[in-house]
Amino acid sequence: MTTTLQTRADTGDGPAPVTGRLASLARSLVGRRRLAMLLVALIAVAAAVLGADAESRLSNGGYTPTDAESLQADRMLADRFHAGAPNLVLVARAAGGVDTAGASAAGADLTRRLARTDGVVYAQSYWTSGDRTLRSGDGRVALVLVKLGGNDDRVHHLVTGLVPDVTGRHGPLDVKATGYAQVNAEADEQSATDLTRAELLAAPLTLLILLATFGSLAAALVPALVGVVSVVGTYAVLRLLTDVTSVSVFALNITTALGFGLAVDYSLFVVTRYREELAAGRGVTEAIAAGLRSAGRTVLFSALTVALSLAALLVFPIYFLRSLAYAGIVVVVLAAATSVLLMPPLLALIGRRIDRWDVFAPLRRRLPGSRSPEQGLWHRLALTVMRRPVVIGATVAVVLAALALPFTQARFALMDDRVLPRGSASQVASDTIRGEFHGAQTSPVVVVTPDVEPGSDRLADYARRLSALPGTVRVDSAAGTFADGRRAAPPGPAAAAFHGTGGTWLSLVSDRDQGSAAGEDYVRAVRAVPAPGHVLVGGDAATQVDTKDSLSSRLPWAGAIIAISMLVLLFLFSGSVVIPLKQLVLNMLSLTASFGAMVYVFQDGHLKWLVGDFVHTGQLEVTVPILMFCVAFGLSMDYSVFLLSRIREEYLATGDNTRAVAFGMERTGRLITAAALIVAIVLGALATSQLSILKLLGAGLALAVLVDATLVRGLLVPAAMRLLGHVNWWAPRPLKRLHARFGLTED
């Protein structure tokens, strides 16, 4: 009875009550606000407990297509021959030289101890094999090559337990570790440290922006609280996902930032609409119902657009991208659900105290736009642009298109040790290998011939032809060692390594950089050599070729998923066929600066001081542009929906396109700017990471969001809307009837 009386009293004598499912949901949650808040608190505590060990269950690796030929070759090498490219390399340095008695004894002992370790497929070194390519030219450094068996998680477990024992001082040797497994392990540890730094940076800045936007400390704390609940839920989501699929270690950094930013953004719009409804004369309950009816609909629709944009990542057969898609989709839905379900009871408990502690009230009253919509900064900007839409629109479009030009020179490669901070142990060790071990066997191209026996003439003929390829230093096989198209040495004791449970394999040492375009061309040349039966080509360079080919072949499908889903959703939202097409073009333009900066800064190394020092390689990690595009496109469409919802609302009420655009810009301009700043800060905090892959992703996403919220939403959108006029809202009659029946409306 008390709740009912209070609810009626809160409605006051303002505008008529609103209808619709979301309004009914809001009233129901307000009526049971204490129970709802108790349930939220219990669920949050349970999620915190469940997600406590999420970080320890995340997986390393996952950057290779599951159907790649190179991956099949690596598995067959491990299963049949207990061989394969090393994934752990120890760099041993001796001040007096690696050939002294003490260094030789220590190196041989270290190698034998590794070979006896459980989980080690093989371990070989300069001291045990006599291979002089594993010794530096000055005789002070030698290599130990180790192959750890198992999947990425098993390898990670092995390397974290093994490396501390085998690095450091071993007699006269000073040992450092590198290789694929060690690089992943160090990246895992670094990402955890970076996450803490990013959260400590983003949280207070976000609260400050909310405070500046609302003025009221009470209003600022509400979205911040929803964001915290969303982050707690994100940990639980990741923990549950690890039970059904492998989830990348980088998912924690990316999804917590995305979930917090979106939850705060969505709550920001709901709180703003609630305050507007209170100012219009509604009581607390009806203001919440009216606010959720309009803002809640837009929130749910916006979350759907972001989720569908992330879903495009699922077409790529790489679990790094797929796991980010799974986690991202669930986190976006969680952020929207948290905003829609938590905001009504929370706002009901706060009531009209939402404007308490308005610390910036005196300042905001002096700012443009604080008196009336017609005097607002965004209203005046929209009218200014719409007076000269061709000049302003064309100028901005040309500038944005020009910013994308550096991306035409983009070069792509897989992640290697140079993703780590400059001076890290793995990075220093790998620099030593690159500088002093040209032609070493740390990353050979391997060819598995399952249908050819080790002693056959066909094998010798095949090895001879492979050794004649430009770039081949030598070919090691069961038939001997070949170089320059002829046999250089007969089979020796080492040839036993090429015998297994069926077939054989060859190791091709090349002078090509395995991560370069020349290395890729070399792999293609190897695959083009006529083979004596079915062969599988593997190794680091082959993995890079397979990954890039796989990604490029699926890019059209990902693009089609995003384009078609956005066109359909925006049509259902707006009832127009013109607005969806226009938004696709504008969203593409909003990404130009990010993709151009990606090359200019991170590939070419210009303006590094803006994001902090990193090792630039002249290449970009191949998966990052795809991930950035899907996330940034979804966020861009997210802001489009918020703006279009207000423009459409006014257009349906007045039929005046110009007035509707100016009204929508004024009502959402400050909010979209604040929301974009929050997301840019939260995602941009990733740029403080010491890992260049996260630094690139954070800086690129932050720039894309800021460009979209300013140049695109502030200048291009009003220019395009003015040029198209009433055509903006056109649709063929059959589609109009379809929208009338199935369109997304508040009711």
N, C-alpha and C positions, 0 to 999 in steps of 0.2 A: 504493500500500500504506500509506504514511504517513497519508494522508487517511482511509482506511478505519479504521485502528487508532485514530486520534485521535477519529473520530466515535463509535466504539463505546465508547471510554473515557469520552467526554463524557456518554453516556446514563445512566450510573450505575445505581443499584438503585432508582430512584424509581418512580412510577406507570407503568402499561403504555403503550407507544408508541401515539400517536394515528394515525388513518387519515384519508384524504380527499385530494382533489386539491391543496388549498393546502398541506397538510402535506407531501405528496410534493414539491411545488414548492420548499418551504422546505428540505427535506433536499438536494435537487439543487443549490440555490444555495449552501448551506453547504458541500457537498462540493467546489464549484468557486469558493469565495469569492474567492480571489486573482484568478482569471480574470474573475469577475463584476465585481469592483471596478475592474480594469483597463479593462474594456469601458465601465463607467459613466464613468470618468475621460475616456476617449477621446471618448465621446458628448457629455459635458458640454463639452469643449473645442471639438468640432465645432459644437455648438449655440451656444456663445458667439461663435464666428467667424461663423456663419450669421446670428445675430440682431444683430450689431453695428450694422447699418444699418436695423434694423426701425423705429426712431422716424422716420427721414427718409422712410419709404415709407407712413406712415399718412395718412389722408385727413381733410380738413375737411368740415364740413357733413353732409349726409345726413339732415336732420331733416324732409324733405318726402316725402309718399307718392309713389312712382314713377308712380302712375296719376292723380295729382291734376289737376283741371281747371286750376288756377292754374299748375302746372308746364308743362302743354301750351301755355297762353297765353304764358308767358315764352319758351318755345322758338320758337313761331311768330313772336313779335315780333322775336326775334333773327334768325331765318332769313329772313323775308320783308321786314322793315322796318328791320333794323339798329337796333332800338329796344328799349325795355323799361325797367323800373324800375332806377334806378341802384343798383349794389352797392358803389360807392365814392363818398363825399361828402367834399369838402374844405371846411373852414370857414376862411375867410380874414379876418383881423381887421386893420384899419388904424387906428392911433391918431388920425390926422387925417381919417378918413372914407374910404370906398371910392370916392368920386366924384372925388377929387383926380386930377390928371393922372398922377402917379407910380403911384398905386394902380390906376388904370384901365389903364395900359399894362402894369403887371406882371401884373394879373389876366388881361387878354386874351392876353398872351404865354404865360402858364402854361396857359390853356385850349387854345390852338392847339397848344402843344407836346404836351399830353396827347392831343389828337385825332389827331395824326400818329403816335402810339406804336403799335407792332405789338401786336395783341390788344385794343386799345380799340375798342369798337363805336361809341361816341360820347362826346363831352365838350362840355358847354355850361355857361355861367355867366351871372351877372348882366351881366357886361361884354360878352359876345358875343350874348346873346339879348335883352337889354333887359327881361327879365321882372322886375318889381319885387317879386314874391313871393320872389325869391332875394336880396333885400336886407333887412337888419334895419330896424326902425323908426327906430333912432337913426342909421342910415347908417354904422355902424362895422364891420359884418360882412356878408360876402357869401358865397354858396355856389357851388361848382363841382361839377356832377353828372357822374359818370363811370360808364359801363357797360362792364365787362370781360367779354369773351366766353369761352365754353368751359365745361367742367364744373368741379366744385368744385376738383379738383386743379389744373387749368389756371389758374383764377382765383387760387388760393392762390399759385402760382408767379409770376403776374403782379404781384400786390399786394405780395409781399415784395420784389420787385425794384424796383417803381415808387415806393412810398410814401417810402422814405428820400430820394429825389431831389426829390420835390415838396412835402415838408413842411419846416417850419422857416422861415427868413427868405427872402423873395423881394422884394427892394426894401423898400418900406414895409409889405409884407404879412407877417403871422405866420400860417402855415398849419398846421392840424391835420387829421388824416384820421380818418374814421369810416365807417360803413356796414357792411353784412353781411360783405363780404369782409375788411375790415380788422379787424372784431371777431373773426372766426374766426382770423385770423393772430395777433392778440395772445393769444387764448385758447390757441392751439397753443404759443406760446412760454412762456406762463405755466404751462401744464400740465407741461411738461418740468422747469421749476424746482421746481414743487410736488412732482413725483415724487421728486426727490432729497431734498427736505426730509422727505417722508413716510417714505422708506426709512431715513434716518438716525435718525429718531425711533422707528420701529417695531422695528427690529432689536435694539437693546440692551434695550428693554423686554420684548420677546418672550423673549430669553435669560434675563432676570431672573425672569420668571414660570416658565419651565421649570426654572430652578434652585431656585426656591421650591417648586415642585411635587415635583420628584424629590429635591431635596437634593444629589444627586450631580452634579458638574460634567460627568462623563463621560456620564451619562444625558441631561443637558440639551443637550449639544452634538449628540447624534445627531439629534433632530428638527430642530434648527436647520440642520444640514448638509443634510438631505433638503429642507428648505424652500429653501435656496440653490440646490440643483440644480434644483428645480422652477421657480424664477424664471428661471434661465438657459434652461431649456427653454421657458418662456413667450415669451421674446424670439424664439427660433427658430420657435415656432409662429406668432406674429404675422407674422414675416417670410415664412413660407411661405403664410399666408393671403392676404397682399397680392398674391401672384401669381395668385390665382384670384378674388378679390373685393375690393371697397373695404372697408377697416377703419378705423373711427373713431379719431381721435387720442386720444380718451379711453379707448380699449380698453387702452392701455398702463398707465395708472394703475389702472384697475379690475381687470384680469385679473392683474397682478403681485401686487396686494394679496390677491386671492381665492386665487390659486395658492399663494402663500407661506403664507397662513393655514391653508388646508385641508391642505397637505402637512405642516405642523407638527402640526396637530390629528390627522391620521391616524397619523402616526408616534408621537405621544404615546400613543395607545391601544395601538399595537403594543408599544411599549417597556414600558408598564405591564403588559400581559398577560404579556410575557416575564419580567418580574421576579416576577410572581405565580407563574408556573410554576417558576422557579428556587427560590422559597421553598417550593413544594410538594414539592420533592425531585427534580425532573427534572434531567437533565444539560443542557448548553448546547444541543446539537443538538435534543434532544427538546423543550426549553423553547421554542426558536424555532419548531419545527414546530407545537407545541400553541398557541402564541401566534398564529401566522399563521392556523392553522385556524379559530380563533374570531374574533379581532380582524380578521384579513384579510377574512373573509367580510363582517363588518359594515362595514368600510371600503369594499369594493367596492359593497355595496348602498347605502351612504350617498352615495357618489359618483354612483351611478345616479340617486338621487332628486334630487340637486342639478342634475345634467345635464338631467333631464327637466323640472324647473322652469324652467331657463333656455331649454329648447327651445320653451317657450310664446311666447317673444319672436319666434320665426320667423314667426308668423302676421301680424305687422305689416309692411306694405310700406314700411318705413323702414329704410334701410341702417344708420343709427346704431344702432338696436336689433338688427337682424339681425346686424350684424358683431360686436356684443357677445355675441350668442347663440353664433355660430360659435366665437369666440375663447374664451368662457367654458366651453362644453361641452368643447372640446379640452383646455383648461387643467385643468379638474376631473378629467378622465380621466387626464391626465398626472400630477396630484398623487397620485391613487390608485395609479397604476401605479408611480410613483417610490417611494411608501411600501412597496408590497407587494414590489417586486423589489429594492430597494436595502437594505431593513432586514435581511433574513436574512444576507447576506454581511457587512454592517457589524456586526451584533450578534455574529456568529461570530468576527470579528476581535477584538472587545472582550471577548467571553466573560463571565467572572464579574467582570471589572473594571468592569462597568456601574455599580456602587455606589461607585466610588472618589471621593475628595474630597467626602464628604458633609458639606458645610459647615454645613447647618442641622439636623443630627441632634439636637444637644442641645435646640434650640428645639422641633422637631417632636415630641419625646418628651413634651413638656409640654402639647401641644395636644390638645383633645378628638378622639377618634377614632384616636389613635395606638396604643392598646393592643389593642382587639378590635372586631370589627364591631358588636357590641351596644352598645358604649360610644360609637360614632362619632356625630358631630354630625348627619350626614345620616340615619342610622338613627333617632336620637331625634326629629328633625324629622318624618320620615315617620310615625312612630307617633303623634306629637302631632296632626298633621293628620288622620290616619285615625280618631282618637277623636272629632273634630268636623268631619267632612267637609262637612256641609251649610253650617254657619256660615262656615267658612273658605273653602270653594270659592265660595259665593255672594258673599261679600264681595269676594274678589279679582276675580271675574268682573265684578261691578258696577263696581268701580274701573277695570278695564281698558276696559270699555265706555264709561265716562264720559270717559276720556282720549281716546277717538276722536271725541268730539262736535265739536271744532273743525273736523274734516275735512269736516263737513257744509256748512261755509261756504267750502270751497276754490274758488278761481278759477284758471283755467289759461290760459297763453299760451305763445308760442314764445320761445326764448332770444333776447335782444337784447344791446345793449352793457352793460346793467346787470349782466350776469353777471361782468363784469370788476371788478377792485378799484376802490374809490372813488378818484378822482383820476387814473385811467389816461387816456392821451391820447384814446382813442376815446370813453370815457365822458364826459369833459369836453366834447368836441366835440358829442356827441349831446345833452347837457344844454343846450348853447347853441342847438341847433336846436329842441328842445322848448320852450325858453323864449322864443325871439325870432323864430321862423319859422312861426307858425300859418298853415296853408294852403299852405305851400311844397310843391313837387313832389317832395320827397325820397322819398315813399312813396305815390304816387297809386294809385287803383284803375284798372286798365286793362281795356278791353273790346275784344277782337279780333273783328272781323266778317269772316271770310274770304269770305263770299258776297255782300257788299255793296260796290259800287264807290264810290270817294271822292266822286264828284260827284252821287250819286243823291239824290232827294228823301227816300227812305226813311231815309237816314243822318241828314239834318237833322231829320226828325221824331223819330227815335230819340234823338238828342242832346238835343232840346228836352225830351222826356219825362224823360230821365235828370237833366237840370239842375233839374227841378222837384221832385226827391226831397228830403225833409228831410235836411240835412247836406251837400248838395252846394254847394260854393263856386262852381265853374265846371266846364264840360266843354269841353275842347279837342279839335277834330276837323278833318278835311279840309273840313268844311262851315262852319267858323268856330268862334267861341267862344260858348258858351251859358251863361246864368245865369238862375235864377228862372223857368224855363220859356219863355225867349225868347232870340233871337239877340242877343248883346251886342256882337259884332264880326264882320265878314266874314272870310273866309279871307285870311291874310296870307302873307308869306314863310315863316313857321314851319309853314304847313300842308303844305309839301312833305314834312315828316317823316312824315306820315300816309299817304303813297303808297308802295307797294311792288310786289312781284311778283304781287299778287293780293289783292283785298279791301282793307280799311283797318282802323283801330283808333281808339279814343277814350281820352283821359286824363281821369279824374275826380278833381279835387282836392276833398277833403272836410275839414270841420272836426272830424271824429271822430278820436279817437286810434286809430290803426290796430291797436294791441295790446290794445284794450279790448273789452268786451262790446258797447259802442255801435258800434265799428268793425266787429265781426262782423255785427251787425244791419244795418248799412249795406250790407255785401256781399250779404246775403240779399235786401235790398230791391232792389238793382241786378239781381240774377239773376231777380227776380220780374217785372221790367218786360218787357212783351211786346217781343220783338226781331224785326227784319226778317230772319229766317233764323237759322242756327246761330251762336252766339256763345260765346266763351271769356272768362271773367272771371278776371283775375289781379291780382297785387300782394301786398304783405305781409299785408294783412288777409284777402284771399282765401286765401292760403297757410295762415294760421292756422285759418280755418274748415275748409278741406279736411283739414288735419292732424288737428284735433280730431274731425271727423266720421269720418275713416278709423279712428282709434284706437278711438273709442267703438263703432263697428260691429263691430270684431274682438275687443273685450274678452270677450264671452261665449265665443268660441272658445278664447281663451287660458285663461280660467278652467276651461273644460271639459277642456282638455288636462291642466292641472295636477291637477284633482280626480280625473279618471278614472285617470290614471297613478299617482297616489299611492294611491288606493283599491286598485288591482290589486296594486301592489308591496307595500303593507303587508299585504294579505291573504296574498300568497305568502310573506311574511316571518314573519307571526304565526300564520297559519291561522285567524284570527278575522275576522268581518265587523263586529264592534262596535268593535274597536280602531282600524281605519282611519277610521271615521266620527268617533269621538271625537277622533282626532288632527287631523283636518281642522278641527274646531271650535276646538280648543286652539291650533292654529297661527294661525288667524285672530285669536284673542284676543291672541296674542303680538305682532301687528303694530299693535295699536290705538294704543299709546303713540307709536310712530314716526310714524304718519300724523296723529295729533293734533298732535304737536310740529312736524311739517312745516308746518302751517298757523299754529300759534301763534307759532313762532319765525321761520320763513323767509318766510311770507306777511305776517303782521301785524307782525313786527319786535320782538316781546317777547324778553327774555332774550338779546339778541344777544351780550352779553359772554361767554356760555358758549362760543360757537364762534368769536368774533372778528368784527370789523366787516365788513359787506357792505352792498350797496345793496338794500334790500327794496322791491319794486315793488307789493305788494298782490296779487301773482299768483305761481303756481308754474309752473316749466317743465313742460310737459305730458307729456314722456316720462319724467321722473324717478320719479313714483309707480309707473308700470308696471314700470320697471327695478328699483326698490327692492322691490316686491312679489315679483317672480319670484326675485330673489336671496335676500331675507330668508326667503321661504317655504321655499326649498330648504335653507337653513342650519338653519332651525327643524326641518324634517323630519330633517335630518342628526343633530341631537342627540336627537331622538325615537328614532331607530333605535338609537343607542348605549345609551340607557336601556332601551328595550324588550328589547334582546337579552339584557341581564343579568336583567331581571325574568322573561322567558320561560324562560331557562335554569334559574332557581331554581324557577319554577312547575312545569316539567316534572319536576324532580327531587323536589319535595315535595308538589305539589298544593295548597299553602297560598297563597292569593292575597295575604293581608296580609303574610305573611312574605316572599313573593317581592318585593313592592313595597319593603319596608324594606331587604331585601338589595340589590336593584338600585340603590336610591337611595344606599346607603352605598358600594357598589362603584364607582359612576360619578359621585357627587355632586361630589367634589373635582376629578375629571378633567374633567367637563363644565364646571365653573366655570372651571378653568384654560384649557380649550380655548376657551370663550366669551370669556374675557378676552383671549386671544391674538388671536382673530379680531376682537374689538371694537377692540383697539389697532391692528391692522394696517389694518382698514377705517376705523376712527375717525381714523387719521392723515390720511386724505383730507380730514377736516374742517379741517386746518391749511392747506388750499389757499386761495389768494386768489381762486379762481373759485367763485362761489356755487353753481354746479351740482354741483361736486365736494364742496363743503362740506356741502351739503344731503344728498347721497347718503351721504357718510361718516358724518355725525352720525346720520342716520336708520337706517342699517344697524347701527351700533354700539349704538344704543339698542334696536333690535329684538332683537339677539342677547343683550344683557344681560337684558332683560325675559324673554325666553324661558328663559334658563338659571336665572333666580332665581324670579320669581313663577310662571311657568308650570310649569317642571320641578320646582321646589321645593315648590309649594303646590297648584296646580290638578291636576297629574297624580296625586299620591297621593290627593287628595280624590275625583277621578273614578274612579280605580281601586278605591277602597274602596267607593264607592256602588254601583258595578256588580258588584263581587265576581266570582264565577265566570262571570257573564254576559260579562265582558270577553273570554273565550276561546271564546265560542259561535260556531258556524257550522252551517248546515244540513248534513245528512248528505252530499248530493251534493258540496257544496263541500269538506267534510272529505276525501272521497275524492280530489277534484281536488288538494287541497293535499298529500295523502299522495303523490301521483304527481309533481306538478310544483312543489311548494313549495321555497323556497330554504333549504337546510340546509347544514351544514358538509361533508357528504359529497357 
